[in-house]
Amino acid sequence: MSDTLVNMRDVRFVLYEMLDVEQLTKYEYFADHSRETFDIALDAAYKLAKEVFWPAYVPMDKQGVSLDTANNKATVAKEMHEIWAAAREGNWQGISGPAEYGGQQFPGTISAAVHFIQNAANTAAHMYIGSCAGAARLIYSFASEELKQIYVEKLFTGQWGGTMCLTEPQAGSSLSDVKTTAVPAKDGDYYLITGTKCFISNGDHDLAENIIHPVLARLPGAPPGVKGISLFVVPKYRVNDDGSVGEFNDVITAGFEHKLGLKGNFTATLSFGDEGKCRGWLLGEANKGLTYMFQLMNEARIATGSQATSVASNAFFHALEYSKERFQGRRITEKDPTTPPIAIIKHADIRRMLLIQKATVEGVFALLAYAAFVADKEHASPSAEERENANLVLELLTPVCKAYGSEAAYDAIIQAIQCYGGYGFSEDFPLAQMLRDCKVFPIYEGTNYMQAMDLLGRKVPMKGGKGFQALVAAATKTVKEAASIEQLKPLAEKIGAALKIVGETTMHLAGIAGKGDIELYMYSSATYIKMFSPMVVGWLLLWQAVVAKKALEKGAGEADVKYYKGKIETARFYINHEIPHLEANAQIMKSNERTAIDFDEEWF
């Protein structure tokens, strides 16, 4: 089996040569960091992932989790306890957290690379760790100073675990139908929480002494729909005045999901207030809970794209190594059956499948890193205009990271299994588990159709399309630069044509919306995101090709020459193989195809 999780040369290429992440240290918030601290973090993350996370990958899947309902005690694999302890020792829960609350205050771009590395080794394990920071940032951003002092540092340091509690059995992703209630207590500053939440990742475990649940609930008399949702901090155990863990807070783990994959992560159904004793504390203002929760939801959506792509990276390196070691068949032009078999990587179709995986992993990692880079500028830039533009671009890219990242990565893992032939269908190799683990990513944190509706329905037209225009302008700049390089000119022309097609199709759909046919407009969103996403990834790969070509012209060592040439050819493969599908999807939308809308349910 392969012992390579991710291509660290490529990670550094994206961070340092493509994005120039060191420029973030000019912002006061990141001023204590440097290339040296970045590299220390990256090297340590890979060492931990390879030596601690990865050996636990299969054992955690086989052991799963357990629940003693009589004692309300959840148990996870012993290997996860070792990972948790190592993560706490290295303060990985708080890698991007503010220093004042126990964090390391790294840029989110470095944090994204670290998460990519650790997810590649064991994404079920990393979920426990990442959820601490998500809950901590939510409280840090919107809670009162008192709540911050109680919870934030303990979450960023991994002393306590965290979750996000949105979904309810009767509502699913329809958050306007949330029924969990919060009634003001008569004898304190808290609320009594009653309700049930399901599909809660990291919902219960025995890794930390307390678990903090951000919970969406309704106050008495709240407006109907999403405008009447508030957000509450609900600990599994109450917190004493001295900060220590107190009595049980009436949060019952009613069960856990028996899942297709991610079996090492405890996905719980939680029941709040069965005995009327569950206390929650209002986070921010009443009836603004969903607005607050979107910070965590958007972070989780980008993280989902990272999870999927990370696993696809590991699968790719397994397929690559297997393809070099597996000897079978002969070249198609070889007529002599007595010649020795060749390594299957010499067969063109195997190389095609490997290139699909390589281009997917490298293209989507660039997307994830770019999104994190934009988020860092939104957070740290002193310029209000730069912060606003960064926010708009980040909003636009978030559904693409989640939807395209999860689907393209799943398809890439299928190609990895295909490289193995029949052995890929066997649980003797970890690829079957990787495929099982990745099937949920197009589903959770909002199904990919929800991401498509978010992209076309909200993000593209946001503020008059300002974010869309900024993204197209950035891509156009790359196209112009690539067009001046003879070797890249054909690729530049294809991305330039793709930008034009996406722009024209967007205007066509805007016309449909302008005529009031909102159902057709939103129905088109699933096809739209399939058109939009390859445009973005194709642009990023073209950008990489420009950087690689310039590096070659400056002169490079033998190893770097091979790497840079591979970069250019990977971009060529993706643009030649994926961008043509973009035009086909545009044609579907321009034809106003609406069969599924008009198809009578009786005809099924």
C-alpha positions as CSV (number, residue, x, y, z in Angstrom):
1,M,0.0,0.0,0.0
2,S,1.0,3.6,-0.5
3,D,2.5,5.6,2.4
4,T,1.9,8.9,0.6
5,L,-1.1,10.8,1.8
6,V,-0.8,14.1,-0.2
7,N,1.8,15.6,-2.5
8,M,3.6,18.0,-0.2
9,R,5.5,19.4,-3.1
10,D,2.1,20.4,-4.6
11,V,0.9,21.8,-1.3
12,R,3.9,24.1,-1.1
13,F,3.6,25.0,-4.7
14,V,0.0,26.2,-4.2
15,L,0.8,28.0,-1.0
16,Y,4.1,29.7,-1.9
17,E,4.4,29.8,-5.7
18,M,0.8,30.3,-6.7
19,L,-0.8,32.2,-3.8
20,D,2.3,33.7,-2.2
21,V,0.8,33.0,1.2
22,E,3.7,34.7,2.9
23,Q,2.1,38.1,1.9
24,L,-0.5,37.5,4.6
25,T,2.1,38.2,7.3
26,K,2.0,41.8,6.3
27,Y,-1.4,42.0,8.1
28,E,-1.1,42.7,11.8
29,Y,-3.2,39.7,12.8
30,F,-0.7,37.3,11.2
31,A,2.5,39.3,11.8
32,D,3.9,36.8,14.3
33,H,4.2,34.1,11.6
34,S,6.6,33.5,8.7
35,R,7.5,31.0,6.1
36,E,9.5,29.2,8.8
37,T,6.5,28.8,11.1
38,F,4.3,27.8,8.2
39,D,6.7,25.0,7.2
40,I,7.1,23.8,10.7
41,A,3.3,23.4,10.9
42,L,3.0,21.7,7.6
43,D,5.8,19.2,8.4
44,A,4.4,18.5,11.9
45,A,0.9,18.0,10.5
46,Y,2.2,15.5,7.9
47,K,4.2,13.6,10.5
48,L,1.3,13.3,12.8
49,A,-1.1,12.3,10.0
50,K,1.2,9.6,8.7
51,E,2.3,8.2,12.1
52,V,-0.8,8.6,14.2
53,F,-3.9,9.3,12.1
54,W,-3.3,6.9,9.2
55,P,-2.6,3.7,11.2
56,A,-6.0,4.2,12.9
57,Y,-7.9,4.6,9.6
58,V,-9.0,1.0,9.1
59,P,-9.1,0.0,12.8
60,M,-11.5,2.8,13.6
61,D,-13.8,1.7,10.7
62,K,-13.8,-1.9,11.9
63,Q,-14.4,-1.1,15.6
64,G,-16.9,1.7,15.0
65,V,-18.5,3.4,18.1
66,S,-20.8,2.1,20.8
67,L,-23.5,3.5,23.2
68,D,-24.4,2.3,26.7
69,T,-28.0,3.8,26.7
70,A,-28.6,2.8,30.3
71,N,-25.7,5.0,31.4
72,N,-25.8,7.5,28.5
73,K,-22.2,6.7,27.8
74,A,-20.7,6.9,24.3
75,T,-17.4,5.1,23.5
76,V,-15.1,5.6,20.5
77,A,-12.1,3.5,19.3
78,K,-9.0,3.5,21.5
79,E,-7.0,4.7,18.5
80,M,-9.1,7.8,18.4
81,H,-8.1,8.6,22.0
82,E,-4.5,8.4,21.0
83,I,-5.2,10.8,18.1
84,W,-7.1,13.2,20.3
85,A,-4.3,13.3,22.9
86,A,-1.7,13.9,20.1
87,A,-3.9,16.6,18.6
88,R,-4.3,18.4,22.0
89,E,-0.5,18.1,22.6
90,G,0.2,19.9,19.3
91,N,-2.8,22.3,19.7
92,W,-4.2,21.3,16.4
93,Q,-7.7,22.1,17.5
94,G,-6.7,25.7,17.8
95,I,-4.4,26.1,14.8
96,S,-6.3,29.1,13.4
97,G,-7.8,30.2,16.7
98,P,-6.9,33.6,18.2
99,A,-3.9,33.5,20.5
100,E,-5.8,35.3,23.3
101,Y,-8.0,32.2,23.6
102,G,-5.3,29.5,23.3
103,G,-5.0,29.3,19.6
104,Q,-2.0,29.5,17.3
105,Q,-3.4,32.2,15.1
106,F,-2.2,30.7,11.8
107,P,-3.7,32.0,8.6
108,G,-6.7,30.0,7.5
109,T,-4.8,29.2,4.3
110,I,-2.2,27.3,6.3
111,S,-5.0,25.8,8.4
112,A,-6.7,24.6,5.2
113,A,-3.5,22.8,4.2
114,V,-3.2,21.2,7.6
115,H,-6.8,20.0,7.5
116,F,-6.2,18.7,4.0
117,I,-3.2,16.6,5.2
118,Q,-5.0,15.2,8.3
119,N,-8.2,14.5,6.5
120,A,-6.3,12.5,3.9
121,A,-5.0,10.2,6.7
122,N,-8.3,9.8,8.6
123,T,-11.2,12.1,8.0
124,A,-13.5,10.4,10.6
125,A,-10.9,11.2,13.2
126,H,-10.3,14.8,12.0
127,M,-14.0,15.6,12.3
128,Y,-13.7,15.4,16.1
129,I,-10.8,17.8,16.0
130,G,-12.2,20.3,13.5
131,S,-15.5,20.6,15.2
132,C,-13.9,22.1,18.3
133,A,-12.7,25.0,16.3
134,G,-16.0,25.5,14.5
135,A,-18.0,25.8,17.7
136,A,-15.3,28.0,19.3
137,R,-15.3,30.4,16.4
138,L,-19.0,30.7,16.5
139,I,-19.1,31.6,20.1
140,Y,-16.1,33.9,19.7
141,S,-17.8,35.8,16.9
142,F,-21.3,36.3,18.3
143,A,-21.5,35.5,22.0
144,S,-21.3,37.8,25.0
145,E,-18.0,38.3,26.7
146,E,-19.1,36.1,29.6
147,L,-19.9,33.1,27.3
148,K,-16.6,33.6,25.5
149,Q,-14.7,33.4,28.7
150,I,-16.5,30.2,29.7
151,Y,-16.2,28.2,26.4
152,V,-13.9,29.5,23.8
153,E,-10.4,28.6,25.1
154,K,-11.5,25.2,26.3
155,L,-12.8,24.5,22.8
156,F,-9.7,25.8,21.0
157,T,-7.4,23.8,23.3
158,G,-9.4,20.6,22.9
159,Q,-10.3,20.3,26.6
160,W,-14.0,20.2,25.4
161,G,-15.5,19.0,22.2
162,G,-18.0,20.8,20.0
163,T,-20.8,20.1,17.5
164,M,-23.4,21.9,15.4
165,C,-27.1,21.0,16.0
166,L,-29.4,22.0,13.2
167,T,-31.1,19.0,11.7
168,E,-34.3,17.6,13.2
169,P,-36.0,14.3,12.2
170,Q,-39.2,15.9,10.8
171,A,-37.4,18.8,9.0
172,G,-34.2,17.5,7.5
173,S,-32.5,20.4,5.7
174,S,-35.7,22.5,5.9
175,L,-34.5,24.7,8.8
176,S,-37.7,26.8,8.6
177,D,-39.5,23.8,10.1
178,V,-37.3,23.6,13.2
179,K,-39.4,22.7,16.3
180,T,-36.9,22.7,19.1
181,T,-38.0,25.2,21.7
182,A,-36.3,27.5,24.2
183,V,-38.3,28.9,27.1
184,P,-36.9,31.6,29.3
185,A,-36.2,30.3,32.8
186,K,-37.9,31.9,35.7
187,D,-34.9,31.7,38.0
188,G,-31.9,32.6,35.9
189,D,-30.3,33.9,32.7
190,Y,-30.7,30.7,30.8
191,Y,-33.4,29.0,28.7
192,L,-35.0,25.6,29.0
193,I,-34.3,23.7,25.8
194,T,-36.6,20.9,24.5
195,G,-36.3,19.0,21.3
196,T,-34.5,16.4,19.2
197,K,-31.6,16.9,16.8
198,C,-30.3,14.1,14.5
199,F,-27.3,13.4,12.2
200,I,-25.1,15.3,14.7
201,S,-21.4,14.5,13.8
202,N,-19.2,14.1,16.9
203,G,-22.5,14.3,18.8
204,D,-21.3,12.2,21.7
205,H,-18.0,10.6,22.7
206,D,-15.6,9.9,25.6
207,L,-12.7,12.0,24.3
208,A,-13.4,15.2,26.3
209,E,-14.9,16.0,29.6
210,N,-17.6,18.1,28.1
211,I,-19.3,18.6,24.7
212,I,-20.6,22.0,23.7
213,H,-23.6,22.1,21.4
214,P,-24.6,25.2,19.4
215,V,-28.4,24.5,19.0
216,L,-31.0,26.2,16.8
217,A,-34.3,26.6,18.6
218,R,-37.4,28.8,18.8
219,L,-38.4,31.3,21.5
220,P,-42.1,31.6,22.5
221,G,-43.9,33.9,20.1
222,A,-41.0,33.9,17.6
223,P,-42.0,34.6,13.9
224,P,-42.6,31.5,11.7
225,G,-39.9,30.3,9.4
226,V,-36.2,31.0,9.5
227,K,-36.8,34.6,10.8
228,G,-37.9,33.1,14.2
229,I,-34.8,30.9,14.9
230,S,-32.4,31.7,17.7
231,L,-29.1,30.1,18.6
232,F,-28.2,28.7,22.0
233,V,-25.1,27.3,23.6
234,V,-26.0,24.0,25.3
235,P,-23.3,22.1,27.1
236,K,-23.6,18.4,27.8
237,Y,-22.6,19.2,31.4
238,R,-23.2,22.5,33.0
239,V,-20.2,24.6,33.9
240,N,-19.6,25.7,37.5
241,D,-18.7,29.2,38.4
242,D,-15.0,28.3,38.6
243,G,-15.0,26.9,35.1
244,S,-15.1,23.2,36.1
245,V,-17.5,20.7,34.7
246,G,-20.7,20.5,36.8
247,E,-23.9,18.4,36.8
248,F,-25.4,16.7,33.8
249,N,-27.5,19.0,31.6
250,D,-30.3,16.7,30.5
251,V,-28.8,16.1,27.0
252,I,-29.5,12.4,26.2
253,T,-27.9,10.5,23.4
254,A,-30.9,8.6,22.0
255,G,-28.9,6.6,19.5
256,F,-26.3,6.7,16.8
257,E,-26.4,6.1,13.1
258,H,-25.3,2.8,11.6
259,K,-23.7,4.3,8.5
260,L,-22.2,3.3,5.2
261,G,-19.0,5.0,6.0
262,L,-17.2,7.3,8.5
263,K,-18.0,4.6,11.1
264,G,-15.3,5.8,13.4
265,N,-17.2,9.0,14.0
266,F,-20.1,9.1,16.4
267,T,-23.1,10.5,14.5
268,A,-25.8,11.0,17.2
269,T,-29.4,11.6,17.7
270,L,-29.6,14.0,20.7
271,S,-32.6,14.6,22.9
272,F,-32.6,17.9,24.8
273,G,-34.7,18.3,27.9
274,D,-36.5,15.0,28.3
275,E,-36.8,15.8,32.0
276,G,-37.2,19.5,31.5
277,K,-33.8,20.3,32.9
278,C,-31.7,21.2,29.8
279,R,-30.3,24.6,30.0
280,G,-29.1,26.7,27.1
281,W,-27.7,30.2,26.9
282,L,-28.7,32.6,24.1
283,L,-25.9,33.4,21.7
284,G,-26.2,36.9,20.4
285,E,-29.6,38.4,19.7
286,A,-32.9,36.6,19.6
287,N,-34.2,35.4,16.2
288,K,-30.9,35.9,14.5
289,G,-29.7,32.3,15.1
290,L,-29.6,31.2,11.5
291,T,-27.6,34.2,10.4
292,Y,-25.0,33.4,13.1
293,M,-25.1,29.7,12.3
294,F,-24.3,30.3,8.6
295,Q,-20.7,31.2,9.7
296,L,-20.3,27.6,10.9
297,M,-22.4,26.1,8.1
298,N,-20.2,27.8,5.5
299,E,-17.0,26.7,7.2
300,A,-18.4,23.2,7.3
301,R,-19.3,23.2,3.6
302,I,-15.8,24.2,2.6
303,A,-14.5,21.6,5.1
304,T,-16.7,19.0,3.3
305,G,-15.0,19.7,0.0
306,S,-11.6,19.3,1.8
307,Q,-12.6,16.0,3.4
308,A,-13.6,14.5,0.1
309,T,-10.6,15.8,-1.9
310,S,-8.2,14.7,0.8
311,V,-9.5,11.2,0.8
312,A,-9.3,11.2,-3.0
313,S,-5.6,12.3,-2.7
314,N,-4.9,9.2,-0.6
315,A,-6.8,7.0,-3.0
316,F,-4.8,8.5,-5.9
317,F,-1.5,7.6,-4.4
318,H,-2.6,4.1,-3.7
319,A,-3.8,3.7,-7.3
320,L,-0.5,5.2,-8.6
321,E,1.7,2.9,-6.6
322,Y,-0.5,-0.1,-7.5
323,S,-0.4,0.8,-11.2
324,K,3.4,0.8,-11.1
325,E,3.6,-2.6,-9.3
326,R,0.9,-4.5,-11.0
327,F,2.1,-6.2,-14.2
328,Q,-0.6,-7.3,-16.6
329,G,-1.0,-7.4,-20.4
330,R,1.2,-6.0,-23.1
331,R,1.3,-2.8,-25.2
332,I,-1.5,-2.8,-27.7
333,T,1.0,-2.8,-30.5
334,E,2.8,-5.8,-29.2
335,K,1.9,-8.9,-31.1
336,D,4.2,-11.4,-29.4
337,P,2.4,-13.2,-26.5
338,T,5.7,-14.5,-25.1
339,T,6.9,-11.0,-24.2
340,P,6.8,-10.2,-20.5
341,P,3.7,-8.4,-19.1
342,I,4.1,-4.7,-18.5
343,A,3.2,-2.5,-15.5
344,I,-0.4,-1.4,-16.0
345,I,0.7,2.3,-15.7
346,K,2.1,1.9,-19.3
347,H,-1.5,1.3,-20.6
348,A,-2.9,4.6,-21.8
349,D,-6.3,4.1,-20.2
350,I,-4.7,3.6,-16.8
351,R,-2.8,6.9,-17.3
352,R,-6.1,8.5,-18.3
353,M,-7.7,7.4,-15.0
354,L,-4.7,8.5,-13.0
355,L,-4.7,11.9,-14.7
356,I,-8.4,12.3,-13.8
357,Q,-7.5,11.8,-10.2
358,K,-4.4,13.9,-10.2
359,A,-6.2,16.9,-11.9
360,T,-9.1,16.6,-9.6
361,V,-7.1,16.5,-6.4
362,E,-4.7,19.3,-7.5
363,G,-7.4,21.5,-9.0
364,V,-9.8,21.2,-6.0
365,F,-7.0,21.7,-3.5
366,A,-6.1,24.9,-5.3
367,L,-9.7,25.9,-5.1
368,L,-9.9,25.2,-1.3
369,A,-6.6,27.0,-0.7
370,Y,-7.7,30.0,-2.8
371,A,-11.0,30.2,-0.8
372,A,-9.1,30.1,2.5
373,F,-6.7,32.8,1.1
374,V,-9.6,35.0,0.2
375,A,-11.1,34.4,3.7
376,D,-7.8,35.4,5.3
377,K,-8.0,38.7,3.4
378,E,-11.6,39.2,4.5
379,H,-10.6,38.7,8.1
380,A,-7.3,40.6,8.3
381,S,-7.2,43.3,5.6
382,P,-7.4,46.9,6.9
383,S,-9.1,47.9,3.6
384,A,-12.9,47.9,3.8
385,E,-13.1,47.5,0.0
386,E,-10.8,44.5,0.0
387,R,-12.7,42.9,2.8
388,E,-16.0,43.3,1.0
389,N,-14.6,42.0,-2.3
390,A,-13.1,39.0,-0.5
391,N,-16.4,38.3,1.2
392,L,-18.3,38.3,-2.1
393,V,-15.8,36.0,-3.8
394,L,-15.7,33.6,-0.8
395,E,-19.6,33.5,-0.8
396,L,-19.5,32.6,-4.5
397,L,-16.8,29.9,-4.0
398,T,-18.3,28.2,-0.9
399,P,-21.0,26.1,-2.7
400,V,-18.5,25.2,-5.4
401,C,-16.0,23.9,-2.8
402,K,-18.6,21.8,-1.3
403,A,-20.6,20.5,-4.3
404,Y,-17.9,20.2,-6.9
405,G,-15.3,19.1,-4.4
406,S,-17.4,16.3,-3.0
407,E,-18.7,15.0,-6.4
408,A,-15.4,15.2,-8.3
409,A,-13.5,13.5,-5.5
410,Y,-16.0,10.7,-5.3
411,D,-15.7,10.2,-9.0
412,A,-11.9,10.2,-8.7
413,I,-12.0,7.5,-6.0
414,I,-14.1,5.4,-8.4
415,Q,-11.3,5.8,-11.0
416,A,-8.8,4.7,-8.3
417,I,-10.8,1.6,-7.6
418,Q,-11.0,1.0,-11.4
419,C,-7.2,1.0,-11.6
420,Y,-7.1,-1.9,-9.1
421,G,-9.5,-3.9,-11.2
422,G,-11.3,-6.7,-9.2
423,Y,-9.0,-6.1,-6.2
424,G,-10.5,-2.6,-5.9
425,F,-13.8,-4.2,-5.0
426,S,-12.1,-5.9,-2.0
427,E,-12.0,-4.7,1.5
428,D,-8.5,-6.0,1.6
429,F,-7.4,-2.6,0.3
430,P,-8.5,0.7,1.9
431,L,-10.1,2.1,-1.3
432,A,-13.4,0.5,-0.6
433,Q,-13.6,2.2,2.8
434,M,-12.5,5.5,1.2
435,L,-15.4,5.2,-1.3
436,R,-17.9,4.4,1.6
437,D,-16.6,7.3,3.6
438,C,-16.9,9.8,0.8
439,K,-20.5,9.0,-0.2
440,V,-21.9,11.2,2.5
441,F,-20.1,14.3,1.3
442,P,-22.5,15.2,-1.5
443,I,-25.3,14.7,1.0
444,Y,-24.5,16.4,4.3
445,E,-24.0,20.0,5.2
446,G,-26.7,20.7,2.7
447,T,-27.2,18.4,-0.3
448,N,-25.4,19.4,-3.5
449,Y,-28.7,20.6,-5.0
450,M,-29.0,23.0,-2.1
451,Q,-25.5,24.2,-2.9
452,A,-26.5,24.6,-6.6
453,M,-29.5,26.7,-5.6
454,D,-27.4,28.8,-3.2
455,L,-24.9,29.5,-6.0
456,L,-27.4,30.5,-8.7
457,G,-30.2,31.8,-6.5
458,R,-28.1,33.8,-4.0
459,K,-24.4,34.1,-4.7
460,V,-24.3,34.9,-8.4
461,P,-26.8,37.8,-8.2
462,M,-25.6,39.0,-4.8
463,K,-25.0,42.8,-4.8
464,G,-25.7,43.1,-8.5
465,G,-23.3,40.2,-9.4
466,K,-20.3,42.0,-7.9
467,G,-18.6,38.8,-6.7
468,F,-19.2,37.1,-10.0
469,Q,-17.7,40.0,-11.8
470,A,-14.6,40.0,-9.5
471,L,-14.1,36.3,-10.0
472,V,-14.4,36.6,-13.8
473,A,-12.0,39.6,-13.8
474,A,-9.4,37.6,-11.9
475,A,-9.7,34.6,-14.3
476,T,-9.6,37.0,-17.3
477,K,-6.3,38.4,-16.0
478,T,-4.8,34.8,-15.9
479,V,-6.1,34.1,-19.4
480,K,-4.4,37.2,-20.8
481,E,-1.2,36.2,-19.1
482,A,-1.4,32.6,-20.4
483,A,-2.2,33.8,-23.9
484,S,1.2,35.6,-24.1
485,I,2.9,32.2,-23.6
486,E,3.0,30.3,-26.8
487,Q,2.8,26.9,-25.1
488,L,-0.2,27.9,-23.1
489,K,-2.1,30.0,-25.7
490,P,-4.4,27.1,-26.7
491,L,-5.4,26.5,-23.1
492,A,-5.9,30.2,-22.5
493,E,-8.3,30.4,-25.5
494,K,-10.3,27.5,-24.1
495,I,-10.7,29.1,-20.6
496,G,-11.4,32.4,-22.2
497,A,-14.2,30.8,-24.3
498,A,-15.5,29.1,-21.1
499,L,-15.7,32.4,-19.3
500,K,-17.7,33.8,-22.2
501,I,-20.1,30.8,-22.2
502,V,-20.7,31.0,-18.5
503,G,-21.4,34.8,-18.7
504,E,-23.8,34.3,-21.6
505,T,-25.6,31.5,-19.9
506,T,-25.9,33.4,-16.7
507,M,-27.5,36.3,-18.5
508,H,-29.9,33.9,-20.3
509,L,-31.0,32.5,-16.9
510,A,-31.3,36.0,-15.5
511,G,-33.8,36.7,-18.3
512,I,-35.8,33.6,-17.3
513,A,-36.0,34.9,-13.7
514,G,-36.9,38.4,-14.9
515,K,-39.9,36.9,-16.7
516,G,-41.1,35.4,-13.4
517,D,-40.3,31.7,-14.2
518,I,-38.5,31.2,-10.9
519,E,-39.1,27.4,-10.9
520,L,-37.2,26.9,-14.2
521,Y,-34.5,29.3,-13.1
522,M,-33.9,27.4,-9.9
523,Y,-34.3,24.0,-11.6
524,S,-31.4,25.0,-13.8
525,S,-29.1,25.5,-10.8
526,A,-28.0,21.8,-10.7
527,T,-26.8,22.1,-14.3
528,Y,-25.4,25.6,-13.7
529,I,-23.1,24.5,-11.0
530,K,-21.8,21.7,-13.2
531,M,-21.0,24.4,-15.8
532,F,-19.6,27.0,-13.3
533,S,-17.3,24.7,-11.3
534,P,-15.1,23.4,-14.1
535,M,-14.6,27.0,-15.2
536,V,-13.3,27.9,-11.8
537,V,-11.0,24.8,-11.5
538,G,-9.9,25.2,-15.1
539,W,-8.9,28.8,-14.4
540,L,-6.9,27.8,-11.3
541,L,-5.1,25.0,-13.2
542,L,-4.3,27.4,-16.0
543,W,-2.9,29.8,-13.3
544,Q,-0.7,27.0,-12.0
545,A,0.5,26.3,-15.6
546,V,1.6,29.9,-15.9
547,V,3.5,29.8,-12.7
548,A,5.1,26.5,-13.7
549,K,6.1,27.7,-17.1
550,K,7.7,30.8,-15.6
551,A,9.6,28.7,-13.1
552,L,10.9,26.5,-16.0
553,E,12.1,29.5,-17.9
554,K,14.1,30.7,-14.8
555,G,15.8,27.4,-14.6
556,A,15.0,24.6,-12.2
557,G,16.6,21.4,-10.9
558,E,15.8,18.0,-12.4
559,A,13.2,17.1,-9.9
560,D,11.5,20.5,-10.2
561,V,11.6,20.3,-14.0
562,K,9.6,17.1,-13.9
563,Y,7.2,18.6,-11.4
564,Y,6.6,21.7,-13.4
565,K,6.2,19.9,-16.7
566,G,3.6,17.6,-14.9
567,K,1.8,20.7,-13.7
568,I,1.5,22.1,-17.2
569,E,0.3,18.8,-18.7
570,T,-2.2,18.2,-15.9
571,A,-3.7,21.6,-16.7
572,R,-3.8,20.6,-20.4
573,F,-5.5,17.3,-19.6
574,Y,-8.2,18.9,-17.4
575,I,-8.9,21.8,-19.8
576,N,-9.1,19.5,-22.9
577,H,-11.2,16.8,-21.2
578,E,-13.5,18.7,-18.8
579,I,-14.1,22.2,-20.3
580,P,-16.0,20.7,-23.3
581,H,-18.6,19.4,-20.9
582,L,-19.1,22.9,-19.7
583,E,-20.4,24.0,-23.1
584,A,-22.8,21.0,-23.3
585,N,-24.3,22.0,-19.9
586,A,-24.7,25.5,-21.2
587,Q,-26.6,24.3,-24.2
588,I,-29.0,22.4,-21.9
589,M,-29.8,25.5,-20.0
590,K,-30.1,27.7,-23.1
591,S,-32.7,25.3,-24.5
592,N,-34.9,25.9,-21.4
593,E,-35.1,22.2,-20.9
594,R,-37.8,21.6,-18.2
595,T,-39.0,18.0,-18.6
596,A,-38.6,17.1,-14.9
597,I,-40.7,20.2,-13.9
598,D,-43.6,19.2,-16.1
599,F,-43.3,15.4,-15.8
600,D,-46.5,14.2,-14.1
601,E,-45.8,12.1,-11.1
602,E,-48.2,9.5,-12.4
603,W,-45.9,8.9,-15.3
604,F,-43.2,7.5,-13.1
